Structure formats: structure tokens, C-alpha cells
Amino acid sequence: MKETRKDASRKTAANKPGSRQPDFIITKDTKAKDANMGFLFDDLLASEPDVDFDVNFRRAISRELLRHCSRQGLTSGHLAQRADMPLSTLNNVLHGGNANTGILTLLTICKGLGVDLDEVISVAYQQAKSVQNPANNPAD
């Protein structure tokens, strides 16, 4: 069988000085056996976060950002200018168009609002937690 250029470049890259090969490759059935890791991949998969909490948390972040906009009398267009970001990106965050908003995007929006990101996150977290577990909701 003739060796392709792609195969040759893989061999060359793997044998270069300073190139690091992975300690192990994770497959579906791989379990971490290294004592330093202290967990099994199966355990991580079993402890995935609750989807409902994730959705509630994202919504709570959007609501908290909108609340700050309302308090300051800002439209989304004004905030987009202050945050120096595209209006479409801001609207996706504020209205749930993006399921995985990056932390830097949230930080940029918070700077445009003049609020601390940790405040927005902590308030949103508490709101999402209370929706998830209504027994702990102090408003009842």
C-alpha cells in the first residue's frame, strides 16, 4: 500500500523533538486509571448537570442583564454601543438566542452596563436555584 502525504506528515510531526504525544486517548469506554486524576470518566458522565437548571440559569442571566438595562434606561442599541459589540450578538444573549454565551461576552456586556459580572452571575444562580428547588424559595 502506498503511503500518502498525509500519513507521512503525521509520522514526521509525531517524531519531531519537543512534540508531545498524549498520555492516553479517551474513548467511550476509557476509565481514568491514573491515581493523580482521582475520578473515573463514568463518574463524570453520571454527574452531568441538570438540563433544566442550565436553561433556568441562562434565562436568569438574561433577565438580570435586562433588569440592569431597564434600571439605566438603556435600549439594546445603546448598550451595544457602550459595550462595543454587534447588536445581533447582544440580542442573542439578552433574548436567549445563544445557548452557550462565552464568559468574555458576558464580561463585555457587564462592563457596558457598569456592573460586576460576579454580581450578575450570583444573582442569576440564586434565581435559577430557587426555580429548580421551590422549597428553598424565600418568596413563598
N, CA, C and O atoms as a GROMACS GRO file, in nm:
protein
  560
    1MET      N    1   0.084  -0.118   0.000
    1MET     CA    2   0.000   0.000   0.000
    1MET      C    3   0.088   0.124   0.000
    1MET      O    4   0.187   0.132   0.074
    2LYS      N    5   0.052   0.218  -0.083
    2LYS     CA    6   0.132   0.339  -0.097
    2LYS      C    7   0.101   0.436   0.018
    2LYS      O    8  -0.016   0.458   0.053
    3GLU      N    9   0.206   0.492   0.076
    3GLU     CA   10   0.189   0.588   0.186
    3GLU      C   11   0.151   0.723   0.128
    3GLU      O   12   0.215   0.773   0.034
    4THR      N   13   0.046   0.782   0.186
    4THR     CA   14   0.002   0.913   0.137
    4THR      C   15   0.082   1.023   0.204
    4THR      O   16   0.150   1.001   0.304
    5ARG      N   17   0.073   1.143   0.147
    5ARG     CA   18   0.142   1.258   0.203
    5ARG      C   19   0.092   1.287   0.345
    5ARG      O   20   0.170   1.326   0.432
    6LYS      N   21  -0.038   1.268   0.367
    6LYS     CA   22  -0.097   1.292   0.499
    6LYS      C   23  -0.038   1.197   0.603
    6LYS      O   24  -0.005   1.239   0.714
    7ASP      N   25  -0.023   1.070   0.566
    7ASP     CA   26   0.036   0.972   0.658
    7ASP      C   27   0.180   1.010   0.691
    7ASP      O   28   0.223   0.998   0.806
    8ALA      N   29   0.254   1.054   0.591
    8ALA     CA   30   0.394   1.090   0.612
    8ALA      C   31   0.406   1.211   0.704
    8ALA      O   32   0.495   1.216   0.789
    9SER      N   33   0.316   1.309   0.688
    9SER     CA   34   0.324   1.427   0.773
    9SER      C   35   0.287   1.394   0.916
    9SER      O   36   0.341   1.455   1.009
   10ARG      N   37   0.198   1.301   0.937
   10ARG     CA   38   0.164   1.259   1.073
   10ARG      C   39   0.284   1.196   1.142
   10ARG      O   40   0.313   1.225   1.258
   11LYS      N   41   0.354   1.110   1.069
   11LYS     CA   42   0.472   1.045   1.126
   11LYS      C   43   0.578   1.148   1.159
   11LYS      O   44   0.640   1.143   1.265
   12THR      N   45   0.599   1.242   1.068
   12THR     CA   46   0.701   1.345   1.088
   12THR      C   47   0.667   1.431   1.208
   12THR      O   48   0.755   1.459   1.290
   13ALA      N   49   0.542   1.473   1.221
   13ALA     CA   50   0.501   1.559   1.333
   13ALA      C   51   0.516   1.484   1.465
   13ALA      O   52   0.554   1.544   1.566
   14ALA      N   53   0.487   1.356   1.467
   14ALA     CA   54   0.495   1.279   1.590
   14ALA      C   55   0.639   1.256   1.634
   14ALA      O   56   0.666   1.238   1.753
   15ASN      N   57   0.732   1.257   1.539
   15ASN     CA   58   0.872   1.228   1.573
   15ASN      C   59   0.957   1.354   1.592
   15ASN      O   60   1.076   1.342   1.620
   16LYS      N   61   0.898   1.472   1.578
   16LYS     CA   62   0.975   1.595   1.596
   16LYS      C   63   1.014   1.612   1.741
   16LYS      O   64   0.936   1.579   1.831
   17PRO      N   65   1.136   1.663   1.765
   17PRO     CA   66   1.175   1.690   1.903
   17PRO      C   67   1.081   1.794   1.964
   17PRO      O   68   1.046   1.893   1.899
   18GLY      N   69   1.043   1.770   2.087
   18GLY     CA   70   0.955   1.864   2.156
   18GLY      C   71   0.808   1.838   2.132
   18GLY      O   72   0.724   1.897   2.200
   19SER      N   73   0.773   1.750   2.035
   19SER     CA   74   0.631   1.721   2.016
   19SER      C   75   0.590   1.623   2.125
   19SER      O   76   0.662   1.529   2.158
   20ARG      N   77   0.474   1.646   2.179
   20ARG     CA   78   0.428   1.567   2.294
   20ARG      C   79   0.312   1.480   2.250
   20ARG      O   80   0.214   1.528   2.193
   21GLN      N   81   0.324   1.354   2.276
   21GLN     CA   82   0.216   1.261   2.249
   21GLN      C   83   0.125   1.256   2.371
   21GLN      O   84   0.173   1.268   2.484
   22PRO      N   85  -0.006   1.238   2.352
   22PRO     CA   86  -0.096   1.231   2.467
   22PRO      C   87  -0.064   1.109   2.553
   22PRO      O   88  -0.020   1.006   2.503
   23ASP      N   89  -0.087   1.124   2.684
   23ASP     CA   90  -0.063   1.014   2.776
   23ASP      C   91  -0.159   0.899   2.750
   23ASP      O   92  -0.123   0.782   2.762
   24PHE      N   93  -0.280   0.933   2.713
   24PHE     CA   94  -0.377   0.831   2.676
   24PHE      C   95  -0.485   0.898   2.591
   24PHE      O   96  -0.502   1.020   2.596
   25ILE      N   97  -0.555   0.819   2.515
   25ILE     CA   98  -0.662   0.870   2.431
   25ILE      C   99  -0.794   0.830   2.496
   25ILE      O  100  -0.813   0.714   2.533
   26ILE      N  101  -0.884   0.926   2.508
   26ILE     CA  102  -1.012   0.899   2.572
   26ILE      C  103  -1.107   0.842   2.468
   26ILE      O  104  -1.132   0.903   2.364
   27THR      N  105  -1.159   0.727   2.498
   27THR     CA  106  -1.263   0.668   2.415
   27THR      C  107  -1.386   0.651   2.502
   27THR      O  108  -1.385   0.682   2.621
   28LYS      N  109  -1.492   0.604   2.442
   28LYS     CA  110  -1.617   0.589   2.515
   28LYS      C  111  -1.601   0.500   2.638
   28LYS      O  112  -1.662   0.525   2.742
   29ASP      N  113  -1.519   0.397   2.627
   29ASP     CA  114  -1.504   0.302   2.737
   29ASP      C  115  -1.382   0.328   2.824
   29ASP      O  116  -1.352   0.249   2.914
   30THR      N  117  -1.310   0.436   2.800
   30THR     CA  118  -1.189   0.465   2.875
   30THR      C  119  -1.224   0.507   3.017
   30THR      O  120  -1.317   0.584   3.039
   31LYS      N  121  -1.150   0.455   3.112
   31LYS     CA  122  -1.162   0.499   3.251
   31LYS      C  123  -1.026   0.551   3.292
   31LYS      O  124  -0.922   0.496   3.253
   32ALA      N  125  -1.027   0.658   3.370
   32ALA     CA  126  -0.900   0.713   3.417
   32ALA      C  127  -0.841   0.618   3.519
   32ALA      O  128  -0.906   0.584   3.618
   33LYS      N  129  -0.718   0.576   3.495
   33LYS     CA  130  -0.654   0.483   3.586
   33LYS      C  131  -0.541   0.549   3.663
   33LYS      O  132  -0.482   0.488   3.752
   34ASP      N  133  -0.511   0.672   3.628
   34ASP     CA  134  -0.404   0.745   3.692
   34ASP      C  135  -0.450   0.789   3.831
   34ASP      O  136  -0.554   0.855   3.842
   35ALA      N  137  -0.378   0.756   3.934
   35ALA     CA  138  -0.416   0.789   4.070
   35ALA      C  139  -0.422   0.940   4.092
   35ALA      O  140  -0.496   0.987   4.178
   36ASN      N  141  -0.346   1.015   4.015
   36ASN     CA  142  -0.347   1.160   4.030
   36ASN      C  143  -0.477   1.223   3.984
   36ASN      O  144  -0.512   1.333   4.028
   37MET      N  145  -0.550   1.156   3.898
   37MET     CA  146  -0.674   1.212   3.846
   37MET      C  147  -0.786   1.201   3.949
   37MET      O  148  -0.865   1.295   3.962
   38GLY      N  149  -0.796   1.093   4.020
   38GLY     CA  150  -0.891   1.080   4.127
   38GLY      C  151  -1.036   1.064   4.086
   38GLY      O  152  -1.125   1.082   4.170
   39PHE      N  153  -1.065   1.029   3.962
   39PHE     CA  154  -1.203   1.009   3.921
   39PHE      C  155  -1.207   0.911   3.805
   39PHE      O  156  -1.106   0.882   3.742
   40LEU      N  157  -1.325   0.861   3.780
   40LEU     CA  158  -1.348   0.778   3.663
   40LEU      C  159  -1.432   0.858   3.566
   40LEU      O  160  -1.519   0.935   3.607
   41PHE      N  161  -1.409   0.841   3.439
   41PHE     CA  162  -1.487   0.915   3.341
   41PHE      C  163  -1.634   0.879   3.351
   41PHE      O  164  -1.720   0.963   3.327
   42ASP      N  165  -1.664   0.755   3.386
   42ASP     CA  166  -1.803   0.714   3.404
   42ASP      C  167  -1.869   0.798   3.512
   42ASP      O  168  -1.986   0.834   3.500
   43ASP      N  169  -1.794   0.829   3.620
   43ASP     CA  170  -1.848   0.912   3.727
   43ASP      C  171  -1.880   1.052   3.677
   43ASP      O  172  -1.982   1.110   3.715
   44LEU      N  173  -1.793   1.107   3.594
   44LEU     CA  174  -1.818   1.240   3.539
   44LEU      C  175  -1.942   1.241   3.451
   44LEU      O  176  -2.024   1.333   3.460
   45LEU      N  177  -1.957   1.140   3.368
   45LEU     CA  178  -2.073   1.134   3.281
   45LEU      C  179  -2.202   1.120   3.360
   45LEU      O  180  -2.305   1.174   3.321
   46ALA      N  181  -2.197   1.046   3.470
   46ALA     CA  182  -2.315   1.026   3.553
   46ALA      C  183  -2.353   1.153   3.628
   46ALA      O  184  -2.469   1.168   3.667
   47SER      N  185  -2.259   1.243   3.647
   47SER     CA  186  -2.288   1.364   3.724
   47SER      C  187  -2.303   1.487   3.635
   47SER      O  188  -2.272   1.598   3.679
   48GLU      N  189  -2.349   1.470   3.513
   48GLU     CA  190  -2.370   1.584   3.425
   48GLU      C  191  -2.476   1.676   3.486
   48GLU      O  192  -2.569   1.628   3.551
   49PRO      N  193  -2.462   1.806   3.465
   49PRO     CA  194  -2.558   1.899   3.526
   49PRO      C  195  -2.698   1.879   3.472
   49PRO      O  196  -2.718   1.833   3.360
   50ASP      N  197  -2.794   1.915   3.554
   50ASP     CA  198  -2.934   1.904   3.518
   50ASP      C  199  -2.966   2.003   3.406
   50ASP      O  200  -2.936   2.122   3.419
   51VAL      N  201  -3.025   1.956   3.299
   51VAL     CA  202  -3.054   2.040   3.183
   51VAL      C  203  -3.149   2.152   3.223
   51VAL      O  204  -3.133   2.266   3.178
   52ASP      N  205  -3.248   2.123   3.307
   52ASP     CA  206  -3.342   2.227   3.347
   52ASP      C  207  -3.272   2.340   3.420
   52ASP      O  208  -3.305   2.457   3.399
   53PHE      N  209  -3.176   2.308   3.506
   53PHE     CA  210  -3.102   2.413   3.576
   53PHE      C  211  -3.024   2.498   3.477
   53PHE      O  212  -3.022   2.620   3.490
   54ASP      N  213  -2.960   2.435   3.380
   54ASP     CA  214  -2.884   2.509   3.280
   54ASP      C  215  -2.972   2.610   3.208
   54ASP      O  216  -2.934   2.726   3.190
   55VAL      N  217  -3.090   2.566   3.166
   55VAL     CA  218  -3.182   2.654   3.095
   55VAL      C  219  -3.227   2.767   3.187
   55VAL      O  220  -3.229   2.883   3.146
   56ASN      N  221  -3.263   2.734   3.311
   56ASN     CA  222  -3.306   2.837   3.406
   56ASN      C  223  -3.194   2.936   3.436
   56ASN      O  224  -3.220   3.055   3.451
   57PHE      N  225  -3.071   2.888   3.444
   57PHE     CA  226  -2.958   2.975   3.473
   57PHE      C  227  -2.934   3.072   3.358
   57PHE      O  228  -2.913   3.191   3.380
   58ARG      N  229  -2.937   3.022   3.234
   58ARG     CA  230  -2.920   3.111   3.119
   58ARG      C  231  -3.030   3.216   3.114
   58ARG      O  232  -3.003   3.333   3.086
   59ARG      N  233  -3.154   3.175   3.140
   59ARG     CA  234  -3.265   3.270   3.141
   59ARG      C  235  -3.249   3.373   3.252
   59ARG      O  236  -3.276   3.491   3.232
   60ALA      N  237  -3.204   3.328   3.367
   60ALA     CA  238  -3.185   3.420   3.480
   60ALA      C  239  -3.075   3.522   3.450
   60ALA      O  240  -3.088   3.639   3.488
   61ILE      N  241  -2.970   3.480   3.382
   61ILE     CA  242  -2.864   3.575   3.342
   61ILE      C  243  -2.922   3.679   3.247
   61ILE      O  244  -2.897   3.798   3.262
   62SER      N  245  -2.999   3.635   3.150
   62SER     CA  246  -3.061   3.728   3.055
   62SER      C  247  -3.153   3.826   3.128
   62SER      O  248  -3.149   3.946   3.102
   63ARG      N  249  -3.236   3.773   3.219
   63ARG     CA  250  -3.327   3.860   3.295
   63ARG      C  251  -3.250   3.962   3.378
   63ARG      O  252  -3.290   4.078   3.385
   64GLU      N  253  -3.142   3.919   3.439
   64GLU     CA  254  -3.063   4.009   3.523
   64GLU      C  255  -3.000   4.120   3.438
   64GLU      O  256  -2.998   4.236   3.479
   65LEU      N  257  -2.948   4.085   3.322
   65LEU     CA  258  -2.891   4.186   3.232
   65LEU      C  259  -2.999   4.283   3.184
   65LEU      O  260  -2.976   4.404   3.178
   66LEU      N  261  -3.116   4.230   3.150
   66LEU     CA  262  -3.227   4.316   3.106
   66LEU      C  263  -3.273   4.408   3.219
   66LEU      O  264  -3.310   4.522   3.194
   67ARG      N  265  -3.271   4.358   3.342
   67ARG     CA  266  -3.309   4.439   3.458
   67ARG      C  267  -3.215   4.558   3.472
   67ARG      O  268  -3.258   4.671   3.497
   68HIS      N  269  -3.085   4.533   3.456
   68HIS     CA  270  -2.987   4.642   3.464
   68HIS      C  271  -3.008   4.742   3.349
   68HIS      O  272  -2.994   4.863   3.370
   69CYS      N  273  -3.040   4.694   3.230
   69CYS     CA  274  -3.068   4.783   3.117
   69CYS      C  275  -3.188   4.872   3.150
   69CYS      O  276  -3.185   4.993   3.128
   70SER      N  277  -3.291   4.811   3.203
   70SER     CA  278  -3.413   4.884   3.236
   70SER      C  279  -3.387   4.990   3.343
   70SER      O  280  -3.434   5.103   3.331
   71ARG      N  281  -3.313   4.955   3.445
   71ARG     CA  282  -3.280   5.050   3.553
   71ARG      C  283  -3.205   5.172   3.499
   71ARG      O  284  -3.224   5.283   3.547
   72GLN      N  285  -3.120   5.148   3.399
   72GLN     CA  286  -3.039   5.257   3.344
   72GLN      C  287  -3.106   5.326   3.225
   72GLN      O  288  -3.052   5.421   3.169
   73GLY      N  289  -3.225   5.276   3.187
   73GLY     CA  290  -3.296   5.334   3.074
   73GLY      C  291  -3.226   5.313   2.941
   73GLY      O  292  -3.236   5.397   2.852
   74LEU      N  293  -3.156   5.202   2.929
   74LEU     CA  294  -3.080   5.173   2.807
   74LEU      C  295  -3.160   5.085   2.712
   74LEU      O  296  -3.226   4.990   2.754
   75THR      N  297  -3.152   5.116   2.584
   75THR     CA  298  -3.203   5.025   2.484
   75THR      C  299  -3.089   4.928   2.450
   75THR      O  300  -2.974   4.951   2.487
   76SER      N  301  -3.122   4.820   2.382
   76SER     CA  302  -3.017   4.726   2.344
   76SER      C  303  -2.918   4.791   2.248
   76SER      O  304  -2.800   4.758   2.248
   77GLY      N  305  -2.966   4.883   2.164
   77GLY     CA  306  -2.877   4.954   2.073
   77GLY      C  307  -2.775   5.040   2.147
   77GLY      O  308  -2.657   5.042   2.112
   78HIS      N  309  -2.823   5.111   2.251
   78HIS     CA  310  -2.731   5.193   2.330
   78HIS      C  311  -2.629   5.105   2.403
   78HIS      O  312  -2.510   5.137   2.407
   79LEU      N  313  -2.677   4.994   2.460
   79LEU     CA  314  -2.585   4.905   2.531
   79LEU      C  315  -2.483   4.844   2.435
   79LEU      O  316  -2.366   4.831   2.470
   80ALA      N  317  -2.526   4.808   2.316
   80ALA     CA  318  -2.433   4.751   2.217
   80ALA      C  319  -2.323   4.852   2.185
   80ALA      O  320  -2.206   4.815   2.170
   81GLN      N  321  -2.359   4.980   2.175
   81GLN     CA  322  -2.258   5.083   2.151
   81GLN      C  323  -2.164   5.097   2.270
   81GLN      O  324  -2.042   5.104   2.253
   82ARG      N  325  -2.220   5.099   2.391
   82ARG     CA  326  -2.137   5.113   2.510
   82ARG      C  327  -2.044   4.993   2.529
   82ARG      O  328  -1.930   5.008   2.573
   83ALA      N  329  -2.094   4.875   2.494
   83ALA     CA  330  -2.014   4.753   2.510
   83ALA      C  331  -1.925   4.728   2.389
   83ALA      O  332  -1.841   4.637   2.391
   84ASP      N  333  -1.942   4.807   2.284
   84ASP     CA  334  -1.865   4.793   2.161
   84ASP      C  335  -1.875   4.651   2.106
   84ASP      O  336  -1.776   4.583   2.082
   85MET      N  337  -2.001   4.609   2.088
   85MET     CA  338  -2.026   4.476   2.032
   85MET      C  339  -2.142   4.484   1.934
   85MET      O  340  -2.224   4.575   1.942
   86PRO      N  341  -2.150   4.388   1.842
   86PRO     CA  342  -2.261   4.389   1.747
   86PRO      C  343  -2.395   4.375   1.818
   86PRO      O  344  -2.408   4.299   1.914
   87LEU      N  345  -2.494   4.448   1.771
   87LEU     CA  346  -2.628   4.442   1.828
   87LEU      C  347  -2.685   4.301   1.821
   87LEU      O  348  -2.754   4.257   1.913
   88SER      N  349  -2.656   4.230   1.713
   88SER     CA  350  -2.708   4.093   1.698
   88SER      C  351  -2.653   4.001   1.807
   88SER      O  352  -2.726   3.916   1.859
   89THR      N  353  -2.527   4.017   1.842
   89THR     CA  354  -2.467   3.936   1.950
   89THR      C  355  -2.534   3.968   2.082
   89THR      O  356  -2.570   3.878   2.157
   90LEU      N  357  -2.550   4.097   2.111
   90LEU     CA  358  -2.614   4.137   2.235
   90LEU      C  359  -2.757   4.085   2.243
   90LEU      O  360  -2.798   4.034   2.347
   91ASN      N  361  -2.832   4.098   2.135
   91ASN     CA  362  -2.970   4.049   2.134
   91ASN      C  363  -2.977   3.898   2.154
   91ASN      O  364  -3.069   3.848   2.219
   92ASN      N  365  -2.881   3.826   2.098
   92ASN     CA  366  -2.878   3.681   2.119
   92ASN      C  367  -2.860   3.647   2.267
   92ASN      O  368  -2.921   3.552   2.317
   93VAL      N  369  -2.778   3.722   2.336
   93VAL     CA  370  -2.756   3.699   2.479
   93VAL      C  371  -2.879   3.739   2.560
   93VAL      O  372  -2.926   3.664   2.645
   94LEU      N  373  -2.931   3.858   2.531
   94LEU     CA  374  -3.043   3.910   2.609
   94LEU      C  375  -3.173   3.834   2.587
   94LEU      O  376  -3.259   3.831   2.675
   95HIS      N  377  -3.188   3.775   2.471
   95HIS     CA  378  -3.315   3.711   2.438
   95HIS      C  379  -3.302   3.561   2.415
   95HIS      O  380  -3.391   3.499   2.356
   96GLY      N  381  -3.194   3.503   2.461
   96GLY     CA  382  -3.180   3.357   2.460
   96GLY      C  383  -3.150   3.295   2.327
   96GLY      O  384  -3.176   3.176   2.308
   97GLY      N  385  -3.095   3.369   2.234
   97GLY     CA  386  -3.064   3.314   2.102
   97GLY      C  387  -2.939   3.229   2.101
   97GLY      O  388  -2.915   3.155   2.005
   98ASN      N  389  -2.857   3.239   2.205
   98ASN     CA  390  -2.732   3.164   2.212
   98ASN      C  391  -2.731   3.081   2.339
   98ASN      O  392  -2.736   3.136   2.449
   99ALA      N  393  -2.724   2.950   2.323
   99ALA     CA  394  -2.726   2.862   2.440
   99ALA      C  395  -2.593   2.858   2.514
   99ALA      O  396  -2.588   2.818   2.630
  100ASN      N  397  -2.485   2.900   2.450
  100ASN     CA  398  -2.353   2.892   2.513
  100ASN      C  399  -2.279   3.025   2.502
  100ASN      O  400  -2.178   3.036   2.433
  101THR      N  401  -2.331   3.124   2.569
  101THR     CA  402  -2.265   3.255   2.568
  101THR      C  403  -2.132   3.246   2.641
  101THR      O  404  -2.125   3.191   2.751
  102GLY      N  405  -2.029   3.299   2.580
  102GLY     CA  406  -1.896   3.294   2.641
  102GLY      C  407  -1.883   3.391   2.757
  102GLY      O  408  -1.953   3.493   2.763
  103ILE      N  409  -1.794   3.359   2.847
  103ILE     CA  410  -1.772   3.441   2.966
  103ILE      C  411  -1.719   3.579   2.927
  103ILE      O  412  -1.752   3.677   2.993
  104LEU      N  413  -1.637   3.588   2.824
  104LEU     CA  414  -1.584   3.717   2.781
  104LEU      C  415  -1.695   3.805   2.722
  104LEU      O  416  -1.692   3.927   2.738
  105THR      N  417  -1.790   3.745   2.654
  105THR     CA  418  -1.904   3.820   2.603
  105THR      C  419  -1.986   3.876   2.718
  105THR      O  420  -2.025   3.993   2.716
  106LEU      N  421  -2.012   3.793   2.820
  106LEU     CA  422  -2.084   3.841   2.938
  106LEU      C  423  -2.008   3.952   3.009
  106LEU      O  424  -2.067   4.050   3.054
  107LEU      N  425  -1.877   3.936   3.018
  107LEU     CA  426  -1.794   4.038   3.082
  107LEU      C  427  -1.802   4.171   3.006
  107LEU      O  428  -1.810   4.278   3.067
  108THR      N  429  -1.800   4.165   2.875
  108THR     CA  430  -1.810   4.285   2.792
  108THR      C  431  -1.943   4.355   2.812
  108THR      O  432  -1.949   4.478   2.820
  109ILE      N  433  -2.050   4.277   2.819
  109ILE     CA  434  -2.184   4.335   2.841
  109ILE      C  435  -2.190   4.400   2.979
  109ILE      O  436  -2.241   4.511   2.994
  110CYS      N  437  -2.138   4.331   3.079
  110CYS     CA  438  -2.138   4.387   3.215
  110CYS      C  439  -2.057   4.516   3.223
  110CYS      O  440  -2.097   4.610   3.292
  111LYS      N  441  -1.945   4.521   3.154
  111LYS     CA  442  -1.866   4.646   3.151
  111LYS      C  443  -1.946   4.757   3.087
  111LYS      O  444  -1.943   4.871   3.133
  112GLY      N  445  -2.019   4.726   2.980
  112GLY     CA  446  -2.104   4.826   2.916
  112GLY      C  447  -2.214   4.876   3.008
  112GLY      O  448  -2.256   4.991   2.998
  113LEU      N  449  -2.261   4.789   3.097
  113LEU     CA  450  -2.364   4.827   3.194
  113LEU      C  451  -2.305   4.892   3.319
  113LEU      O  452  -2.376   4.958   3.395
  114GLY      N  453  -2.175   4.874   3.339
  114GLY     CA  454  -2.111   4.927   3.459
  114GLY      C  455  -2.143   4.845   3.583
  114GLY      O  456  -2.149   4.898   3.693
  115VAL      N  457  -2.165   4.715   3.564
  115VAL     CA  458  -2.193   4.626   3.677
  115VAL      C  459  -2.088   4.515   3.681
  115VAL      O  460  -2.021   4.488   3.582
  116ASP      N  461  -2.075   4.453   3.796
  116ASP     CA  462  -1.980   4.343   3.812
  116ASP      C  463  -2.040   4.213   3.760
  116ASP      O  464  -2.155   4.180   3.789
  117LEU      N  465  -1.961   4.140   3.684
  117LEU     CA  466  -2.004   4.011   3.633
  117LEU      C  467  -2.038   3.916   3.746
  117LEU      O  468  -2.137   3.843   3.738
  118ASP      N  469  -1.957   3.916   3.853
  118ASP     CA  470  -1.984   3.822   3.962
  118ASP      C  471  -2.119   3.851   4.029
  118ASP      O  472  -2.184   3.758   4.077
  119GLU      N  473  -2.160   3.976   4.033
  119GLU     CA  474  -2.292   4.010   4.089
  119GLU      C  475  -2.403   3.952   4.002
  119GLU      O  476  -2.497   3.890   4.052
  120VAL      N  477  -2.391   3.972   3.872
  120VAL     CA  478  -2.492   3.921   3.778
  120VAL      C  479  -2.501   3.770   3.788
  120VAL      O  480  -2.610   3.713   3.794
  121ILE      N  481  -2.385   3.704   3.790
  121ILE     CA  482  -2.382   3.558   3.796
  121ILE      C  483  -2.440   3.507   3.927
  121ILE      O  484  -2.519   3.412   3.927
  122SER      N  485  -2.403   3.568   4.039
  122SER     CA  486  -2.452   3.518   4.168
  122SER      C  487  -2.602   3.537   4.184
  122SER      O  488  -2.670   3.449   4.236
  123VAL      N  489  -2.655   3.652   4.139
  123VAL     CA  490  -2.800   3.674   4.146
  123VAL      C  491  -2.871   3.574   4.055
  123VAL      O  492  -2.971   3.514   4.094
  124ALA      N  493  -2.820   3.556   3.934
  124ALA     CA  494  -2.882   3.462   3.839
  124ALA      C  495  -2.876   3.320   3.892
  124ALA      O  496  -2.971   3.244   3.876
  125TYR      N  497  -2.765   3.284   3.954
  125TYR     CA  498  -2.750   3.149   4.010
  125TYR      C  499  -2.855   3.125   4.119
  125TYR      O  500  -2.919   3.020   4.122
  126GLN      N  501  -2.872   3.222   4.207
  126GLN     CA  502  -2.970   3.207   4.314
  126GLN      C  503  -3.112   3.197   4.258
  126GLN      O  504  -3.193   3.119   4.307
  127GLN      N  505  -3.141   3.276   4.155
  127GLN     CA  506  -3.274   3.269   4.092
  127GLN      C  507  -3.297   3.133   4.027
  127GLN      O  508  -3.404   3.074   4.043
  128ALA      N  509  -3.198   3.084   3.955
  128ALA     CA  510  -3.211   2.954   3.888
  128ALA      C  511  -3.224   2.842   3.990
  128ALA      O  512  -3.301   2.748   3.970
  129LYS      N  513  -3.150   2.854   4.098
  129LYS     CA  514  -3.156   2.752   4.204
  129LYS      C  515  -3.293   2.751   4.270
  129LYS      O  516  -3.346   2.644   4.300
  130SER      N  517  -3.352   2.868   4.293
  130SER     CA  518  -3.482   2.875   4.358
  130SER      C  519  -3.592   2.821   4.266
  130SER      O  520  -3.690   2.763   4.313
  131VAL      N  521  -3.577   2.842   4.134
  131VAL     CA  522  -3.674   2.786   4.040
  131VAL      C  523  -3.661   2.634   4.037
  131VAL      O  524  -3.761   2.562   4.029
  132GLN      N  525  -3.537   2.586   4.043
  132GLN     CA  526  -3.511   2.443   4.040
  132GLN      C  527  -3.564   2.375   4.165
  132GLN      O  528  -3.616   2.263   4.158
  133ASN      N  529  -3.551   2.441   4.279
  133ASN     CA  530  -3.589   2.382   4.406
  133ASN      C  531  -3.680   2.480   4.480
  133ASN      O  532  -3.633   2.553   4.566
  134PRO      N  533  -3.811   2.484   4.446
  134PRO     CA  534  -3.902   2.584   4.501
  134PRO      C  535  -3.913   2.579   4.653
  134PRO      O  536  -3.953   2.679   4.713
  135ALA      N  537  -3.879   2.469   4.717
  135ALA     CA  538  -3.887   2.460   4.862
  135ALA      C  539  -3.791   2.556   4.929
  135ALA      O  540  -3.815   2.600   5.042
  136ASN      N  541  -3.682   2.592   4.860
  136ASN     CA  542  -3.583   2.684   4.915
  136ASN      C  543  -3.610   2.828   4.877
  136ASN      O  544  -3.529   2.916   4.909
  137ASN      N  545  -3.722   2.855   4.809
  137ASN     CA  546  -3.752   2.989   4.762
  137ASN      C  547  -3.805   3.073   4.877
  137ASN      O  548  -3.912   3.043   4.929
  138PRO      N  549  -3.733   3.179   4.918
  138PRO     CA  550  -3.775   3.260   5.031
  138PRO      C  551  -3.900   3.343   5.002
  138PRO      O  552  -3.960   3.396   5.096
  139ALA      N  553  -3.940   3.356   4.876
  139ALA     CA  554  -4.057   3.436   4.841
  139ALA      C  555  -4.187   3.365   4.876
  139ALA      O  556  -4.292   3.428   4.879
  140ASP      N  557  -4.182   3.236   4.902
  140ASP     CA  558  -4.304   3.160   4.934
  140ASP      C  559  -4.355   3.193   5.072
  140ASP      O  560  -4.457   3.138   5.114
   0.00000   0.00000   0.00000
